[in-house]
């Protein structure tokens, strides 16, 4: 959070004071208010989707373990694609800057800007941070469009298995004597 230098300590609200105390001395900007905004957006969107599903009597009593595994593997792959793949650079450009190649069709990027822009940049460069958003999207999609969601999730799950096999093959080739 960037605070105006001209404002005195007494002019700051308790939230600004708490953020400044938390982030004091940090080497990088911590867009805490941006993170809070994104959390509220996530919770609000998810609560709305659950409410609509409940109203339309689509909210499942349980989710089969097979769907949990399928969506879990798909979430892994889709999160990685969204946060690191070269092909999804256009989605990240407004919030990141290029920091180099990371091999296997992936790039390293750093968040840019300030406030909410930087917070979004932090989210979309971290596959672990993006995972819950992807999982929530896939889960909501499963409730409203189960067949299409299973098909799309299967594609990403198959790609994830393929990625692991490619990595295993490359490791085996590099370990074998020539």
C-alpha positions as CSV (number, residue, x, y, z in Angstrom):
1,X,0.0,0.0,0.0
2,X,1.4,3.4,-1.0
3,X,0.6,6.1,1.5
4,X,0.9,9.8,0.9
5,X,4.0,11.3,2.4
6,X,2.3,14.6,3.3
7,X,-0.3,13.0,5.6
8,X,0.7,13.0,9.2
9,X,0.6,9.8,11.3
10,X,-2.5,11.1,13.2
11,X,-4.4,11.6,9.9
12,X,-4.2,8.0,8.9
13,X,-7.1,5.6,9.7
14,X,-6.5,2.5,11.9
15,X,-6.3,0.2,8.8
16,X,-3.6,2.3,7.2
17,X,-1.6,2.4,10.4
18,X,-2.0,-1.4,10.8
19,X,-0.9,-2.0,7.2
20,X,2.1,0.3,7.6
21,X,3.1,-1.4,10.8
22,X,2.8,-4.8,9.2
23,X,4.7,-3.9,6.0
24,X,7.4,-1.6,7.5
25,X,10.8,-2.6,6.2
26,X,9.5,-4.9,3.5
27,X,11.7,-5.0,0.4
28,X,8.7,-5.2,-1.9
29,X,5.4,-3.4,-2.0
30,X,2.7,-5.4,-0.2
31,X,-0.6,-4.3,-1.7
32,X,-2.6,-5.4,1.3
33,X,-5.7,-3.4,0.4
34,X,-5.6,-4.9,-3.1
35,X,-5.4,-8.4,-1.5
36,X,-8.4,-7.5,0.7
37,X,-10.4,-6.3,-2.3
38,X,-9.6,-9.6,-4.2
39,X,-10.7,-11.7,-1.1
40,X,-14.0,-9.8,-0.9
41,X,-14.5,-10.3,-4.7
42,X,-13.7,-14.0,-4.3
43,X,-16.0,-14.5,-1.3
44,X,-18.8,-12.4,-2.8
45,X,-18.7,-14.2,-6.1
46,X,-18.6,-17.6,-4.5
47,X,-21.4,-16.8,-2.1
48,X,-23.5,-15.5,-5.0
49,X,-22.9,-18.7,-7.0
50,X,-23.8,-20.9,-4.0
51,X,-26.9,-18.8,-3.5
52,X,-28.0,-19.2,-7.1
53,X,-27.2,-22.9,-7.1
54,X,-29.3,-23.3,-3.9
55,X,-32.2,-21.2,-5.2
56,X,-32.2,-23.3,-8.4
57,X,-31.9,-26.5,-6.4
58,X,-28.6,-27.4,-8.1
59,X,-26.4,-27.4,-5.0
60,X,-25.2,-31.0,-4.6
61,X,-25.4,-32.8,-1.3
62,X,-21.9,-34.2,-2.0
63,X,-19.3,-34.3,-4.7
64,X,-18.2,-37.8,-5.9
65,X,-14.5,-38.5,-5.2
66,X,-13.9,-39.1,-8.9
67,X,-15.0,-35.5,-9.6
68,X,-12.7,-34.2,-6.8
69,X,-9.7,-36.0,-8.3
70,X,-10.6,-34.9,-11.8
71,X,-11.1,-31.3,-10.8
72,X,-8.0,-31.4,-8.6
73,X,-5.7,-32.5,-11.4
74,X,-7.4,-30.0,-13.8
75,X,-7.0,-27.2,-11.3
76,X,-3.2,-28.0,-11.0
77,X,-2.8,-27.9,-14.8
78,X,-5.0,-24.9,-15.5
79,X,-3.4,-22.9,-12.6
80,X,0.1,-23.6,-14.1
81,X,-1.1,-22.7,-17.6
82,X,-2.7,-19.5,-16.4
83,X,0.3,-18.4,-14.3
84,X,3.4,-19.5,-16.3
85,X,2.6,-20.6,-19.9
86,X,3.8,-18.4,-22.8
87,X,0.5,-18.8,-24.6
88,X,-1.3,-17.0,-21.7
89,X,1.1,-14.0,-21.6
90,X,-1.6,-11.7,-23.1
91,X,-3.8,-12.3,-20.0
92,X,-1.0,-11.3,-17.6
93,X,0.5,-8.4,-19.6
94,X,-1.5,-5.6,-17.9
95,X,-0.3,-6.8,-14.4
96,X,3.2,-8.2,-14.9
97,X,6.5,-7.7,-16.5
98,X,8.7,-10.3,-18.2
99,X,11.6,-11.6,-16.0
100,X,12.9,-14.4,-18.2
101,X,12.3,-17.9,-19.6
102,X,11.6,-20.7,-17.2
103,X,12.0,-23.5,-19.7
104,X,9.4,-26.0,-21.2
105,X,7.3,-23.2,-22.6
106,X,7.0,-21.3,-19.4
107,X,8.1,-17.8,-18.4
108,X,9.0,-16.0,-15.2
109,X,7.1,-12.8,-14.5
110,X,7.0,-10.2,-11.7
111,X,3.9,-8.2,-10.6
112,X,4.0,-4.6,-11.6
113,X,2.2,-1.4,-10.6
114,X,0.7,-0.5,-7.3
115,X,-2.4,-1.3,-5.2
116,X,-5.0,-3.6,-6.8
117,X,-2.9,-3.9,-10.0
118,X,0.0,-5.3,-8.1
119,X,-2.2,-7.5,-6.1
120,X,-3.7,-9.0,-9.3
121,X,-0.1,-9.4,-10.7
122,X,0.9,-11.3,-7.5
123,X,-2.2,-13.6,-7.9
124,X,-1.7,-14.4,-11.6
125,X,2.1,-15.1,-11.3
126,X,1.6,-17.7,-8.4
127,X,0.0,-21.0,-9.3
128,X,-0.6,-21.8,-5.7
129,X,-2.5,-18.5,-5.3
130,X,-4.5,-19.0,-8.4
131,X,-5.4,-22.5,-7.5
132,X,-8.3,-21.7,-5.2
133,X,-9.8,-19.4,-7.8
134,X,-9.5,-22.0,-10.5
135,X,-10.9,-24.7,-8.2
136,X,-13.9,-22.5,-7.3
137,X,-14.6,-21.7,-10.9
138,X,-14.4,-25.4,-11.9
139,X,-16.6,-26.4,-8.9
140,X,-19.2,-23.8,-9.8
141,X,-19.1,-24.8,-13.4
142,X,-19.6,-28.5,-12.3
143,X,-22.8,-27.5,-10.5
144,X,-24.3,-25.6,-13.5
145,X,-22.7,-27.4,-16.4
146,X,-21.5,-30.8,-15.3
147,X,-21.0,-32.5,-18.6
148,X,-19.0,-29.7,-20.2
149,X,-17.0,-29.2,-17.0
150,X,-16.0,-32.8,-16.9
151,X,-15.0,-32.7,-20.5
152,X,-12.9,-29.5,-20.1
153,X,-11.4,-30.8,-16.8
154,X,-10.5,-34.1,-18.5
155,X,-8.6,-32.2,-21.2
156,X,-6.5,-30.4,-18.5
157,X,-6.1,-33.5,-16.4
158,X,-4.8,-35.4,-19.5
159,X,-2.4,-32.5,-20.2
160,X,-1.1,-32.6,-16.6
161,X,-0.5,-36.4,-16.9
162,X,1.3,-35.7,-20.2
163,X,3.4,-33.0,-18.6
164,X,4.5,-35.3,-15.8
165,X,5.4,-38.0,-18.4
166,X,7.4,-35.5,-20.5
167,X,9.3,-34.4,-17.3
168,X,10.0,-38.0,-16.4
169,X,11.1,-38.9,-19.9
170,X,13.5,-35.9,-20.0
171,X,14.9,-36.8,-16.5
172,X,15.4,-40.4,-17.6
173,X,17.2,-39.3,-20.8
174,X,19.5,-37.0,-19.0
175,X,20.3,-39.6,-16.3
176,X,21.1,-42.4,-18.8
177,X,24.8,-42.9,-19.9
178,X,25.5,-42.0,-23.6
